[in-house]
Amino acid sequence: MLGYVRAYKPELKFREYDLYRGVYCSICKRLLKCYSPPAQLFLSYDVTLLAFVIMAIKGETASLKKTCCCYNPAKRCHSCLGVDDIIDFCADISVILAYHRLRDNIRDKGFFGKLVSFLFLPFVSLMRRKASRRQPAADEIVSRAMLRQSEVEKRGDASLDAAADPSASAMSELLCLVAGDGADIEKLRRFGYLLGRYVYITDAADDIKSDIKSGAFNPLKSRYTELHGKDEEEFRSVVLSMLNLNIGELVRCYESIDFKCYGDIIYNILFYGLYNSALSVLKKYQKGGAQNEESL
C-alpha cells in the first residue's frame, strides 16, 4: 500500500483522531521492535485503515496509553493496548508489501530508482524473510498477486481492470484471511477488492507522467500517451470520475457490513479521506493547481 488511504482530520472528533494516531504510532513502534529502525520507513496510513477494519470486524477495541515518540522524546503520542495481534499483523504486512514494492521498482523505475532499490533490497529481503515466517499465508497471497501483476504487465496492452485485479484481489484475500468467525466473507471480499482497486488506480494516476517518460507499464497510457494542456484537464476529470465511482461503491459496501466498532473512523477514511487523497494526487493535472482545488 502506498499512503493514499488516510483519514480526513477536520471531520474527526478529538478522541477519534487520538485513536487513529495511536494505531498509526503503535504500528510504527512495532516495526522498530520486531524489525529495525529502517523498517519504520515502510509505515503508511494504508495499513492503519487495515488495522481499524480488522478491529471493527472482530469487535476488538483498543485502549490508549500516553507515551513519547522514540525519535522526538518531547513529542507526546499514544500506544494501543489490547490489540497486539492486529498491530503485529499490520507491521508484518508493511514489510511484505515494502519488499514487493522494491522488486517492482527494480522492474519499472529509471536508473536511479533501480539503483536505490538494489541497495535496499538485501536488507529488506532479510526483514521479509522474518515477516513471511510470522505471516506465511499473507506472504503467499501477496507473492502470488505480484507474480500475476508481473505477467499482466509483460503483456503491455492490459486494460485498467485487468491491471488492477491482482492488487485488488490481494487486498480482498488479506481481509478474508483475518476476518474470523461470523464475518460476512463475501461482503468483506468485495470491500477489500474495491479498496485495493482504488489504491492501484490512484497510484497509476500519480505515476503516469514518470511512466510515460521512462516507458514503464501503466494501464492509463493506453488512452493518454502524452499529457499537456487540455489533455491534463481531461485526464483529471476522467480519473476523478472513475475514483468517485469506486469510492461510492466502497461506501455502499461499508454500509452493508456489520462493523462492531470504529465505524465512524472507517467512514471518515472512505468518504472524506479517499476523495481528498484523490484530489491531492490529481491537482497537478488541474489548471491553477491547488488554488482551484476544493475538498469535502
C-alpha positions as CSV (number, residue, x, y, z in Angstrom):
1,M,0.0,0.0,0.0
2,L,1.2,3.5,-0.8
3,G,-0.2,6.1,1.6
4,Y,-3.3,7.1,-0.4
5,V,-5.7,5.9,2.2
6,R,-5.8,8.2,5.1
7,A,-8.3,9.9,7.4
8,Y,-9.6,13.5,6.9
9,K,-8.6,15.2,10.1
10,P,-11.1,18.1,10.0
11,E,-14.0,15.7,10.2
12,L,-12.6,13.5,13.0
13,K,-13.5,14.1,16.7
14,F,-10.6,14.6,19.0
15,R,-10.9,11.2,20.6
16,E,-11.2,9.6,17.2
17,Y,-8.1,11.4,16.0
18,D,-6.1,10.3,19.1
19,L,-7.1,6.7,18.5
20,Y,-6.2,7.0,14.8
21,R,-2.8,8.4,15.6
22,G,-2.4,5.8,18.4
23,V,-2.9,2.9,16.0
24,Y,-0.5,4.5,13.5
25,C,2.2,5.1,16.1
26,S,1.7,1.6,17.5
27,I,2.4,0.0,14.1
28,C,5.5,2.3,13.8
29,K,6.8,1.2,17.2
30,R,6.2,-2.5,16.4
31,L,8.2,-2.1,13.2
32,L,11.0,-0.8,15.3
33,K,10.8,-3.5,17.9
34,C,10.3,-6.5,15.5
35,Y,12.5,-5.4,12.6
36,S,14.7,-2.3,12.7
37,P,14.7,1.5,12.5
38,P,14.7,1.4,8.7
39,A,11.6,-0.7,8.7
40,Q,9.7,2.3,10.1
41,L,10.1,3.8,6.6
42,F,7.6,1.2,5.4
43,L,4.8,2.6,7.6
44,S,1.8,4.1,5.8
45,Y,-1.7,5.2,6.7
46,D,-3.0,2.5,4.4
47,V,-2.2,-0.3,6.9
48,T,-3.8,1.9,9.6
49,L,-7.1,1.5,7.9
50,L,-6.4,-2.2,7.6
51,A,-6.0,-2.3,11.4
52,F,-9.2,-0.5,12.0
53,V,-11.2,-2.7,9.7
54,I,-9.9,-5.9,11.4
55,M,-10.7,-4.5,14.8
56,A,-14.1,-3.4,13.7
57,I,-14.9,-6.8,12.2
58,K,-13.8,-8.7,15.2
59,G,-15.2,-6.2,17.7
60,E,-11.8,-5.7,19.4
61,T,-11.4,-2.3,21.0
62,A,-8.1,-0.7,21.9
63,S,-7.2,1.4,24.9
64,L,-4.6,4.2,24.7
65,K,-1.5,4.7,26.8
66,K,0.4,8.0,26.6
67,T,4.0,7.6,25.6
68,C,6.7,9.5,23.8
69,C,7.9,9.3,20.3
70,C,11.2,7.4,20.1
71,Y,12.6,10.0,17.6
72,N,11.3,13.1,19.4
73,P,11.1,12.5,23.2
74,A,9.5,15.9,23.6
75,K,6.5,14.9,21.5
76,R,3.6,13.1,23.1
77,C,2.0,10.2,21.4
78,H,-0.2,7.1,22.2
79,S,0.3,3.4,22.1
80,C,-2.6,1.0,21.7
81,L,-3.2,-1.8,24.3
82,G,-5.3,-4.9,23.9
83,V,-4.9,-5.4,20.1
84,D,-1.3,-6.6,19.9
85,D,-2.0,-9.4,17.4
86,I,-3.7,-6.9,14.9
87,I,-0.8,-4.4,15.3
88,D,1.7,-7.2,14.7
89,F,-0.2,-8.4,11.6
90,C,-0.2,-4.9,10.1
91,A,3.5,-4.4,10.9
92,D,4.3,-7.7,9.1
93,I,2.2,-6.8,6.1
94,S,4.0,-3.4,5.9
95,V,7.3,-5.3,5.5
96,I,6.0,-7.8,3.0
97,L,4.5,-5.1,0.8
98,A,7.6,-3.0,1.0
99,Y,9.7,-5.9,-0.3
100,H,7.5,-6.4,-3.3
101,R,7.4,-2.7,-3.9
102,L,11.2,-2.7,-4.1
103,R,11.1,-5.6,-6.6
104,D,8.5,-3.7,-8.6
105,N,10.7,-0.5,-8.6
106,I,13.7,-2.6,-9.9
107,R,11.5,-3.7,-12.8
108,D,9.9,-0.4,-13.7
109,K,11.9,2.6,-12.4
110,G,14.7,4.6,-14.1
111,F,18.4,4.1,-13.4
112,F,18.5,5.9,-10.1
113,G,15.3,4.3,-8.9
114,K,16.6,0.9,-9.8
115,L,20.0,1.7,-8.0
116,V,18.3,2.8,-4.8
117,S,16.1,-0.3,-4.8
118,F,19.0,-2.6,-5.4
119,L,20.9,-1.1,-2.5
120,F,18.0,-1.6,-0.1
121,L,16.8,-5.0,-1.4
122,P,19.2,-7.2,0.6
123,F,18.3,-5.6,3.9
124,V,14.6,-5.7,3.1
125,S,14.8,-9.3,2.0
126,L,16.0,-10.3,5.5
127,M,13.1,-8.4,7.0
128,R,10.6,-10.0,4.6
129,R,12.0,-13.5,5.5
130,K,11.1,-12.9,9.1
131,A,7.7,-11.4,8.2
132,S,6.9,-14.4,6.0
133,R,7.7,-16.8,8.9
134,R,5.3,-14.8,11.1
135,Q,2.6,-14.5,8.4
136,P,3.1,-17.3,5.8
137,A,-0.5,-17.2,4.4
138,A,-0.3,-13.4,3.9
139,D,3.1,-13.6,2.3
140,E,1.8,-16.3,-0.1
141,I,-1.2,-14.1,-1.0
142,V,1.0,-11.0,-1.8
143,S,3.6,-13.1,-3.6
144,R,1.0,-14.7,-5.8
145,A,-0.6,-11.4,-6.6
146,M,2.8,-9.8,-7.6
147,L,3.5,-12.7,-9.9
148,R,0.2,-12.2,-11.6
149,Q,0.9,-8.5,-11.7
150,S,4.2,-9.1,-13.5
151,E,2.5,-11.4,-16.0
152,V,-0.2,-8.7,-16.7
153,E,2.4,-6.0,-17.2
154,K,4.5,-8.2,-19.6
155,R,1.6,-8.2,-22.0
156,G,1.8,-4.5,-22.2
157,D,-1.8,-3.9,-23.5
158,A,-3.8,-4.9,-20.4
159,S,-6.9,-2.9,-19.6
160,L,-7.1,-0.9,-16.4
161,D,-9.5,-3.5,-14.9
162,A,-7.1,-6.4,-15.7
163,A,-4.1,-4.5,-14.4
164,A,-5.8,-3.6,-11.1
165,D,-7.2,-7.1,-10.5
166,P,-4.1,-8.7,-8.9
167,S,-3.6,-5.9,-6.3
168,A,-7.3,-5.7,-5.6
169,S,-7.7,-9.4,-5.2
170,A,-4.7,-9.5,-2.8
171,M,-6.4,-6.9,-0.5
172,S,-9.6,-8.9,-0.7
173,E,-7.9,-12.1,0.3
174,L,-5.9,-10.5,3.1
175,L,-9.1,-9.2,4.7
176,C,-10.8,-12.6,4.4
177,L,-7.7,-14.2,5.9
178,V,-8.1,-12.3,9.2
179,A,-11.9,-11.9,9.3
180,G,-12.5,-14.6,11.9
181,D,-15.7,-16.5,12.5
182,G,-19.1,-14.8,12.0
183,A,-17.9,-12.3,9.4
184,D,-19.7,-11.9,6.1
185,I,-16.9,-13.1,3.8
186,E,-18.4,-12.1,0.5
187,K,-19.1,-8.5,1.6
188,L,-15.6,-8.3,3.0
189,R,-14.1,-9.7,-0.2
190,R,-15.9,-7.0,-2.2
191,F,-14.8,-4.3,0.3
192,G,-11.2,-5.4,0.1
193,Y,-11.3,-5.6,-3.7
194,L,-12.7,-2.1,-4.1
195,L,-10.1,-0.7,-1.7
196,G,-7.2,-2.4,-3.5
197,R,-8.6,-1.1,-6.8
198,Y,-8.8,2.4,-5.5
199,V,-5.1,2.3,-4.4
200,Y,-4.0,0.9,-7.8
201,I,-5.8,3.4,-9.9
202,T,-4.6,6.3,-7.7
203,D,-1.0,5.1,-7.9
204,A,-1.3,4.8,-11.7
205,A,-2.6,8.3,-12.0
206,D,0.1,9.6,-9.7
207,D,2.9,7.9,-11.7
208,I,1.6,8.4,-15.3
209,K,4.0,11.3,-16.2
210,S,7.1,9.5,-15.0
211,D,5.9,6.2,-16.6
212,I,5.3,8.0,-19.9
213,K,8.9,9.3,-19.7
214,S,10.5,6.1,-18.6
215,G,8.4,3.7,-20.7
216,A,7.3,1.8,-17.7
217,F,3.9,0.0,-17.8
218,N,0.9,2.0,-16.8
219,P,-2.6,1.0,-18.0
220,L,-3.7,4.6,-18.3
221,K,-1.1,5.1,-21.0
222,S,-3.3,3.2,-23.5
223,R,-5.5,6.3,-23.6
224,Y,-3.1,9.1,-22.6
225,T,0.3,8.8,-24.3
226,E,1.0,12.5,-23.6
227,L,-0.2,14.9,-21.0
228,H,-0.2,18.6,-21.9
229,G,-2.7,21.4,-21.6
230,K,-6.3,20.1,-22.3
231,D,-5.1,16.5,-22.1
232,E,-4.3,17.1,-18.4
233,E,-7.7,18.6,-17.7
234,E,-9.4,15.7,-19.5
235,F,-7.2,13.1,-17.7
236,R,-8.0,14.7,-14.3
237,S,-11.7,14.7,-15.0
238,V,-11.8,11.1,-16.2
239,V,-9.7,9.6,-13.4
240,L,-11.6,11.6,-10.7
241,S,-14.9,10.3,-12.0
242,M,-13.5,6.8,-12.0
243,L,-12.3,7.1,-8.4
244,N,-15.6,8.7,-7.3
245,L,-17.5,5.7,-8.6
246,N,-15.1,3.4,-6.8
247,I,-15.5,5.4,-3.6
248,G,-19.2,5.3,-3.9
249,E,-19.2,1.6,-4.2
250,L,-16.9,1.3,-1.2
251,V,-19.2,3.4,0.9
252,R,-22.2,1.3,-0.1
253,C,-20.3,-1.8,0.7
254,Y,-19.3,-0.3,4.1
255,E,-22.9,0.3,4.9
256,S,-23.8,-3.4,4.3
257,I,-21.1,-4.7,6.7
258,D,-21.6,-5.2,10.4
259,F,-18.7,-3.2,11.9
260,K,-18.9,-3.8,15.6
261,C,-16.8,-0.7,16.5
262,Y,-14.9,2.2,14.9
263,G,-17.4,2.6,12.1
264,D,-17.2,6.5,12.3
265,I,-13.4,6.4,11.7
266,I,-13.7,3.9,8.8
267,Y,-16.5,6.0,7.3
268,N,-14.3,9.2,7.6
269,I,-11.4,7.5,5.7
270,L,-13.7,6.1,3.0
271,F,-16.0,9.0,2.4
272,Y,-13.8,12.0,3.2
273,G,-10.2,10.7,3.2
274,L,-10.2,8.8,-0.2
275,Y,-11.8,11.7,-2.0
276,N,-9.4,14.3,-0.7
277,S,-6.5,12.0,-1.3
278,A,-7.6,11.7,-5.0
279,L,-7.9,15.5,-5.2
280,S,-4.4,15.8,-3.8
281,V,-2.9,13.4,-6.4
282,L,-4.8,14.9,-9.3
283,K,-4.3,18.6,-8.5
284,K,-1.1,18.7,-10.6
285,Y,-3.2,18.0,-13.6
286,Q,-5.6,20.9,-13.0
287,K,-5.1,24.3,-14.3
288,G,-4.2,26.6,-11.4
289,G,-3.3,23.6,-9.2
290,A,-4.1,23.6,-5.6
291,Q,-5.5,27.1,-5.6
292,N,-8.6,25.9,-7.5
293,E,-9.0,22.7,-5.6
294,E,-11.9,22.1,-3.3
295,S,-12.2,19.4,-0.7
296,L,-15.1,18.0,1.1
